[in-house]
Amino acid sequence: MNPPLSRLCATLDYGFQQPALLEEALTHRSVSARNNERLEFLGDALLNLIIAEYLFQQYPGASEGEMSRLRASLVKGETLAELARGLKLGDWLRMGPGELKSGSFRRESILSDTLEAIFAAVYLDGGFVACRDLILRLYRDWLAGLVSASELKDPKTRLQEHLQAHQQPLPIYNVLEIRGEPHLQSFVVECVTAAVRAVALGSSRRKAEQEAARQALEQIR
């Protein structure tokens, strides 16, 4: 294995028995027909399974919907790209001249796909446990900083649950004003409870209601 890939293995804290798998995981389709797209497909499934298993074990009281929201916050492209930047994966990517010139090695989607391809490469090289250990190690800080499942609920749901828990009437939402042209409207919505009233503006009725609910919940608390 060449020195750069050895340094990457040290960063990953994993030594490949089959270095060709890592090389394939780092190869963009602009270079070769043998690229990382198939590995990315497998890595995406592995990541979802391993994170789902972790949440299932760590949140015994969480509902399916709550665990789904937690998982979504962890496996989304933005999170993967941030992890990939921390590993400096862009420095190791094999890309065609045109892609390199356009700076594609910095693109969020390419970085996240590459990291998922690496997960698959580790799985094929060392098995499921090695893959799980790598993922949980890379995600250590993210997992430690997870908010509670209830905090990931949308504001309208949290406001409704709060009011129900205190045996208060459910909130009422009213559209006060619709601004702008039909193709570019914004909505002014009020959220009224027994104790507070909040008014918010949003690019859709739903967004305005969510923001009004969030403000109402802040006032209540």
C-alpha positions as CSV (number, residue, x, y, z in Angstrom):
1,M,0.0,0.0,0.0
2,N,1.4,3.4,-0.9
3,P,2.2,5.9,1.9
4,P,-0.8,8.2,1.5
5,L,-3.2,5.3,1.9
6,S,-1.2,4.0,4.9
7,R,-1.7,7.4,6.5
8,L,-5.5,7.2,5.8
9,C,-5.6,3.8,7.4
10,A,-3.9,5.2,10.5
11,T,-6.5,8.0,10.6
12,L,-9.3,5.4,10.3
13,D,-7.5,3.2,12.8
14,Y,-8.1,0.2,10.5
15,G,-5.6,-1.8,8.5
16,F,-6.8,-3.3,5.3
17,Q,-6.0,-6.9,4.4
18,Q,-7.2,-6.1,0.9
19,P,-5.9,-2.6,0.0
20,A,-7.7,-2.7,-3.4
21,L,-11.0,-2.3,-1.6
22,L,-9.9,1.0,-0.1
23,E,-8.6,2.1,-3.5
24,E,-11.9,1.3,-5.1
25,A,-13.8,3.1,-2.3
26,L,-11.7,6.3,-3.1
27,T,-12.3,6.1,-6.9
28,H,-14.8,8.4,-8.5
29,R,-16.7,7.3,-11.6
30,S,-14.9,10.0,-13.6
31,V,-11.8,7.8,-13.4
32,S,-12.9,4.3,-14.0
33,A,-15.8,2.0,-14.6
34,R,-14.6,0.2,-11.4
35,N,-15.5,3.0,-9.0
36,N,-17.1,3.4,-5.6
37,E,-20.7,3.6,-6.5
38,R,-21.5,-0.1,-5.7
39,L,-19.6,0.2,-2.5
40,E,-21.5,3.3,-1.6
41,F,-24.8,1.5,-2.1
42,L,-23.7,-1.2,0.4
43,G,-22.2,1.3,2.8
44,D,-25.4,3.3,3.0
45,A,-27.3,0.1,4.0
46,L,-24.7,-0.8,6.6
47,L,-24.6,2.7,8.1
48,N,-28.4,2.8,8.5
49,L,-28.4,-0.7,10.1
50,I,-25.6,0.0,12.6
51,I,-27.0,3.4,13.6
52,A,-30.5,1.9,13.9
53,E,-29.1,-0.9,16.1
54,Y,-27.3,1.6,18.3
55,L,-30.4,3.7,18.8
56,F,-32.6,0.7,19.4
57,Q,-30.2,-0.3,22.3
58,Q,-29.6,3.1,23.7
59,Y,-33.2,4.4,23.6
60,P,-35.4,1.6,24.9
61,G,-38.3,4.0,25.5
62,A,-38.2,5.7,22.1
63,S,-40.9,5.2,19.5
64,E,-40.2,4.1,15.9
65,G,-40.8,7.7,14.8
66,E,-38.5,9.2,17.4
67,M,-35.7,6.7,16.5
68,S,-36.2,7.5,12.8
69,R,-35.7,11.2,13.5
70,L,-32.6,10.5,15.5
71,R,-31.2,8.2,12.8
72,A,-32.0,10.8,10.0
73,S,-30.0,13.4,11.8
74,L,-27.0,11.1,11.9
75,V,-27.0,9.5,8.4
76,K,-27.8,12.6,6.3
77,G,-25.3,13.7,3.8
78,E,-24.4,16.9,5.7
79,T,-23.3,14.8,8.8
80,L,-21.4,12.3,6.6
81,A,-19.6,15.1,4.7
82,E,-18.5,16.8,8.0
83,L,-17.1,13.5,9.2
84,A,-15.3,13.0,5.8
85,R,-13.8,16.5,6.0
86,G,-12.5,15.6,9.5
87,L,-10.8,12.6,7.9
88,K,-9.5,14.8,5.0
89,L,-11.0,12.3,2.5
90,G,-10.9,14.9,-0.3
91,D,-7.1,14.6,-0.2
92,W,-7.3,10.9,-1.2
93,L,-10.0,10.9,-3.7
94,R,-9.2,9.6,-7.2
95,M,-11.0,11.8,-9.7
96,G,-10.8,12.8,-13.3
97,P,-9.0,16.0,-14.3
98,G,-12.3,17.8,-15.0
99,E,-13.7,16.9,-11.6
100,L,-10.6,17.9,-9.8
101,K,-10.4,21.3,-11.7
102,S,-14.1,22.0,-10.7
103,G,-13.3,21.3,-7.1
104,S,-15.7,18.4,-6.9
105,F,-13.5,16.7,-4.2
106,R,-15.0,19.3,-1.8
107,R,-18.7,18.6,-2.7
108,E,-20.8,17.3,0.1
109,S,-22.4,14.6,-1.9
110,I,-19.1,13.2,-3.2
111,L,-17.5,13.2,0.3
112,S,-20.5,11.5,1.9
113,D,-20.7,8.9,-0.8
114,T,-17.0,8.2,-0.4
115,L,-17.3,7.7,3.3
116,E,-20.1,5.3,2.9
117,A,-18.0,3.4,0.3
118,I,-15.3,3.1,2.9
119,F,-17.7,1.6,5.4
120,A,-18.5,-1.1,2.8
121,A,-14.9,-1.7,2.0
122,V,-14.2,-2.2,5.7
123,Y,-17.1,-4.6,5.9
124,L,-15.9,-6.7,3.0
125,D,-12.4,-6.6,4.2
126,G,-12.9,-7.3,8.0
127,G,-16.5,-8.2,8.6
128,F,-19.5,-6.6,10.3
129,V,-17.9,-6.1,13.7
130,A,-15.0,-4.2,12.1
131,C,-17.4,-2.0,10.2
132,R,-19.6,-1.3,13.2
133,D,-16.5,-0.5,15.3
134,L,-15.3,2.0,12.7
135,I,-18.7,3.7,12.3
136,L,-19.3,4.0,16.1
137,R,-15.8,5.3,16.6
138,L,-16.2,8.0,13.9
139,Y,-19.6,8.9,15.3
140,R,-18.5,9.0,18.9
141,D,-18.9,12.7,19.4
142,W,-22.1,12.9,17.5
143,L,-23.6,10.1,19.5
144,A,-22.5,11.6,22.8
145,G,-24.1,14.9,21.8
146,L,-27.5,13.5,20.7
147,V,-30.5,15.5,21.9
148,S,-33.3,13.5,23.5
149,A,-35.7,11.9,21.2
150,S,-38.5,14.1,22.3
151,E,-36.5,17.2,21.4
152,L,-36.4,16.1,17.8
153,K,-40.2,16.3,17.6
154,D,-41.6,19.2,15.6
155,P,-42.7,22.2,17.6
156,K,-46.5,21.7,17.0
157,T,-46.2,18.1,18.4
158,R,-44.2,19.3,21.4
159,L,-46.6,22.1,22.1
160,Q,-49.6,19.8,21.9
161,E,-48.0,17.2,24.2
162,H,-47.0,19.9,26.7
163,L,-50.6,21.2,26.8
164,Q,-52.1,17.8,27.1
165,A,-49.7,16.9,29.9
166,H,-50.9,19.9,31.8
167,Q,-54.6,19.3,31.0
168,Q,-54.9,22.5,28.9
169,P,-56.9,23.0,25.7
170,L,-55.2,22.3,22.5
171,P,-53.8,25.3,20.5
172,I,-55.7,27.1,17.8
173,Y,-54.0,28.2,14.6
174,N,-55.4,31.0,12.5
175,V,-54.1,32.5,9.2
176,L,-54.0,36.2,9.7
177,E,-52.6,37.3,6.4
178,I,-51.4,35.9,3.1
179,R,-48.8,38.1,1.4
180,G,-47.2,38.1,-2.1
181,E,-48.1,36.8,-5.5
182,P,-49.7,33.4,-5.9
183,H,-46.4,31.8,-7.0
184,L,-44.4,33.4,-4.1
185,Q,-46.7,33.6,-1.1
186,S,-45.9,34.0,2.6
187,F,-48.2,33.3,5.5
188,V,-48.8,35.1,8.8
189,V,-50.2,32.7,11.3
190,E,-51.1,33.0,15.0
191,C,-51.0,30.2,17.6
192,V,-53.3,30.8,20.5
193,T,-53.3,28.8,23.7
194,A,-55.0,29.4,27.0
195,A,-51.9,31.3,28.3
196,V,-50.1,32.8,25.3
197,R,-50.4,34.0,21.7
198,A,-47.6,33.9,19.2
199,V,-47.5,35.2,15.6
200,A,-45.1,34.0,13.0
201,L,-44.3,34.4,9.3
202,G,-43.4,31.5,7.0
203,S,-43.1,30.6,3.3
204,S,-45.9,28.1,3.7
205,R,-48.8,27.8,6.1
206,R,-47.2,24.7,7.7
207,K,-43.9,26.5,8.3
208,A,-45.6,29.5,9.8
209,E,-47.6,27.3,12.1
210,Q,-44.4,25.4,13.2
211,E,-42.7,28.7,13.9
212,A,-45.7,30.1,15.8
213,A,-45.8,26.9,17.9
214,R,-42.1,27.1,18.7
215,Q,-42.5,30.7,19.9
216,A,-45.6,29.8,21.9
217,L,-43.7,26.9,23.6
218,E,-40.8,29.3,24.4
219,Q,-43.2,31.8,26.0
220,I,-44.8,29.0,28.1
221,R,-41.5,27.7,29.3
